Amino acid sequence: MFNMKNTNKHTDVSAPQSVTGFIKLQTPGQTIQIGFTDQKVSPHAGLATFAGFLQWHRFGGLLCGLLPHRPKSNFALPPVDIALGFVAGMLAGAKKLAQVACLRTDPALPPLLHIKRVASQSTLSRFFARFNGAAVNLRTFDPLWQWCVQRLASRPGGYTLDLDTTQLLHEDAHQCQGVRTGHTPRGPKRCFNPMIGFLAEAKLVIGFWLRPGNTVTFNNVVAFTLSLLQRLPPYIRIGLVRADSGFCFEEWLQLLEARHLPYIVVGKLYRPVRSLLVCQQVWQVTEVTGTQVAEVITQEWSWTRARRVVLVRHGIEEKKRPGGKRLIETPGYSYQGLITSLAAAVPAIEVWRRYNGRAGCECVIKELDAH
């Protein structure tokens, strides 16, 4: 391997002592010094920060006590080494176990992570085969999640809890458990229909339930939300809950109201809400170009009480990427209906702005989908 240094007049004394036989290339702006070394060079040296984080928090010791694997062979690779090598492979961009195993050719990575070696593809397959039920999964990963969330600091205004339902396409995995044909933005496709919870300010996934692709969007949203709230440490206060239309369900709204949790959730554009959008004549012009707002207190047929609904419309010609959905009855606009428990003192445009902060979770979903 060769080592490149920038120099003006003299040889760089900071170069490794094993570097000899320098070659100097003169360019118009500087002199480039090239030397050869016997030291190990890694293309994944950027993982040094990650390795330092693990050592600082003594993560290897924690993981060693939680993994269910108890190898009997004296030559077996320690389970914690397999796990750390896999996580490093994920951070390095691997999308398959075979790509993780490619890191075995990197001589500098194992010492960096304090492991014997990176596991082979077959070893990784046998490792993950041990996670064969909900009990072993919870015993291992729930304490790891608690370890992560306990490192968050409390916030005076509390954290924002973002909830989302999405589709993970698996068109080729016809025999995979839970993969069913469901509605997606690309039409009926084979997919999962998971629910995901995030703490927005920390960009931390705090819950993930995988559901079959043909599941109704609001199925189990109450149980999922209760699970998230119960697992959070007492000092982590929720200041606002934001959710997509999959959580717009009467029992879910009642749950948040009973716990005095402020919320903003996208309303489903069924006929009652569509009628409000079409018949609304008093639209307020805002400082946001192409966006107008209105608000009403209304009670849908499935609700037990009246609630505040903020109506938003975007001029399609005035905005390059307008949010919301278009209606046949009123061409030229896209619409959103936001159901909120925020007080009337919070202006309608501010409700819309606060909800827009949920866009950050979409990037996290794309990252999860990519892996």
N, C-alpha and C positions, 0 to 999 in steps of 0.2 A: 504494500500500500504506500501511497505517497502523502506527504504532509505539505500544505501550502501556507506560507507566511508572507506578510507584506513587510518590507524593510526599505530603508532609505540608503544607508551607507554600510552598516555592519551586520554581521550574522546575528540573528535573534537568539539571545542567550536563554530565553524561556523555552526553547524547543527541547524535546526529550533528548537525553544523552545518547540514546541509541540511534538518533538521526545523524547520518553522516553523508558525505558526498553531496553537498548542496549544489543545486543548479539554479542559476539566477537568470531570469528572463526580464529584459528591460522593455517596459511599455512607456508610452508618452507621459503618463501620469505617475507611475510608480514602478518599483522593481518587485517582481514576484519571485519568491524564494521557494524552491521545491526540494524536498528531501525524502529519503526512504527510511522506514522504521520497522523494527520487528515487533512493536507493541500491537496489542489487539485493537482493531478499529471496528466500530459497530455503526451501521446505518440507523439503529434504533436508540442512539444515545439520548434522544429526547425523553426517553422513559426514566431517566435518572431522577427527575423531579417526582414522578410517581413512586419510584422505589424509595426515595427519601421520605415521602409522606407515609408509606407503609411502615418504615422503620421507626419513624418518629412516634407513631401511634401504636407501635407494637401489634400491628394487625395480624401478623403471622401467628402469634401465640393465641389470639382470640379465635382465628379461623381453625387452628389445629384442634381446639377443644369442641368445636361445633360440627365438624364434618363427620358423617356417619361411617366413614371407611376405616377399617381396621385391618391393614394388610398383614398376612401371615408370613410371607417370604422375606428373607433377610435382604434380598436384592430388589425388592419392590420400591418404587419411587414413593416418597412420602406424599400422602394426599394433599397436604398444604402446598407442596411444590407443584403438583398438577394444577391446583386451583389458581395459584399465582401466575403460573405460565399461561393459563387460559385467559385470565383477565388482561395480562400484558398483551397477548395476541389480539384481543378485542380492541384494546387501545391503539394497537399498531395498524388496525384496519382489516383484520381477518374477518371473513364472513362465514367460513366453514372450518371444521375441525382440521381438515387437511392443510388449510392456510396457517392455522396456529402451529401445526407441526413443522411448517417450513422454518420457523424461528429456531429450530434445533441446529441449523447451520451457523447461527450467530454465536461466536465464541465468547463475546463480552456480555451477553444478556444474562446468563445464569448467575455469574458473580455479582452483577448489578442488583439482581432481585434476591440474592442470598438463597438460591436454590441449586440443587444438583444439576438439573438439566430441564429443558422443556420436554414435555411428554409427547409421545407419538400419537398418531391419530387413533390407533386401536386402544391405547391406554386411556385417552380422553373419552372414547366411546364407552369403555367399561366403567370409567369413573362416573359418568352421568347416568348410567343404567342403574346405579344404586339409589337414585332419587326416584323411587317408583311408587310414591303415594303421598297423600296430603300430610300425613303425620310427620314423615321424615323431612318433607319440605319445610313445614312450619318450624320444626325443631332447629333447623339449620338457618333458614333465611329470616325468620322473624327476629331473632336476637341480633342478626347483622343489620337489619333495618333499624332496630332500636338503637344500636350503636351509632348509626349514621345520624338519626334525627336528634339524638341527645347532644350532638355537637353544634346544634343551632342555638343562637342566642335569642332571648325573648325580644319582642318589638313592642314599643309603646302603643302603636295602633293595631297591633296584631298582624297576623299573616293573612294573605288572600288564598283561599282554597279554590282551585280551579278543577272542575269536573268535566269530563268529556267522554263521549261515546264515538267510536270510530270503526272502521273496517280494515282488517289486515287480510289482503288477498293471498290465497293459497290455491291457485287454480290447478296446480299439478299434483297437489297432495290429496288425491281423492279418497285414500284410505285413512287419512290422519283423523284422529278422534276430535270431534267438535267442528270440523270443517263442513259447512253446509252452504247451500246456495242462498244468498241473501241479497237485499237491495244495496247497491253501492252507487257512487257517482258515475261509474262506468256501466251501469245496468246490472242485471242479475249476474252475480259472480260467486264462485266458491270462496268462502272467506270465514274469518272469525269476526265476532262483534264484541270487542272488549270494552270495559269501562276503566278509565284511568283517572287517578286523582293526583294533583300537584300542589305543592306550596310555591306560589308564583315567585315570591321574592328570593327564595333559595334555589329555585329551579330544580326542585327535588321531587321525584316521583314517590309518593307515599302510599300508593295502593294501585293494584292492577288485578282485575278479575277478567278472566278469559271466558267468553260465552260463545255458543255456536252461532254461525252466521245467520241463521234464520230466526234468532231471538228477537222478540219485540223490544223496541228501544228502551222502554221504561221498566223492563223486567228486572227486579232485584235492586233497583236504584236506592230504595230506602235502606235495605240491609247493607248495601255497599257503603253508603254514607255513614251509617251507624258504626260500621267496622272502622272506618277511617278516624272518626271522632274519638272512639274509645281507645285507639292505639296511640294517639298523640299524647305526649307528656303534658302534665297539668300546666306547666308554664308556657306552653305554646298556645296562644290565644288566637282564635279565628276572628278577624275583623270584617271579612266579606266573603261570601260564597258566590262564585260565578259558574254558570253551567250552560251547556248547549240545550237544544230543544228536546233531546232525549231524556232529560231530567224534569221536563215540565209535566209533573204528575201531582195530583192533588195531595196524596199522602206524603209525598216528599216535601211539598210546600208547607204542609202542616207540621212536619218534623222540624224544619228550620224555624218556623214561627214559634213553636213550643219551646225551643232552645234559645230564642231571642238572637238568632244569627241573621244579620242582614244579608240579602241575596239579590242577585240580578240573574235572571234566566231567560233565555230566548223562548218566546211563545210560539207554539205551533200555529201556522197560518191556516187554521180551519175556517169554516164559513163565518162564525161570529167575529173573529179578528179581521178577516178579509172585509167584512162589511164595515167595520170601524175604519179601516184604511181607505176604503173607497168613498165612504160618506163623509169622512173628516174634511171640513172646509177651512178650519182655522189652523193653518200651518205657520209656525214661527220660523222666520229666516234666521239663520245662525251665522256666526263668523266663519264657519267652515264652508268653503265654497261648494255649492251644489247639494248641501245637506239641510233639510228642514225637519223640525220636530213638532210633536203635539203630545198631549197626554190626557188620559181619561181615567176615571174610576169606574170599573165595570166588573160584572160577575158573570163568568161563563157558566154554561149549564152544568158542568161537572164540579164547579167550585162550591164550597160551603160558605164563602164570604166574598165580598167585593175586594178587589185589589187594584193597585195602581199599575197602569200599563202605559209605557212610553212608546209612542209611535214615531218611527224614523223613516224618512224617504230620501233617496239620493237620485239626483238627476243624472241619467246615464250619459248624456252628452257632455255634462260638465265635469264628470269624474272618470278617470281612466279605468279604475278598478272599483266600481261601486259594490258595497256589501249588500247582503239581503237577497230577496227573491223578487222576481218580476211577476206581475199579475196581468192576465189578459185584459181585465176590465179597465186598467189604467196604464196604457203603454207609455214608455219614456221614463219610467221611474222603477227603482228597486226598493223594496220595503223590508223593514225589521219591526218586530214587536217585542219589547223588553218588559217582562214582568218583574217588578221590584218591590221590596219592602222598605226601601230608603225613604226617609221623610220627604215631605213636599218642599222642605227648605233646600233640598238638593235639586238644582235645575235639571230639566229634562236632558239638555245637551251634556251636562256633567255625568248623568247616569250613563249615557251612550259612551262617553269618553272612558269612564271607569270600566265598562264592560270590554272595551277594545283592548285593554291590557291583557285579556285572555289570549291574545294572538300568540304570545310567547310559547304557550303549551303546544301549539301546532308544530313548532320547530322540534320540540322534544319528541312528539309523535312520529315525525318523519325520521328522526334518528333511530328510534326504536324499530320502526318498520324496516329501515335499511339494514338492521342487524338481525 
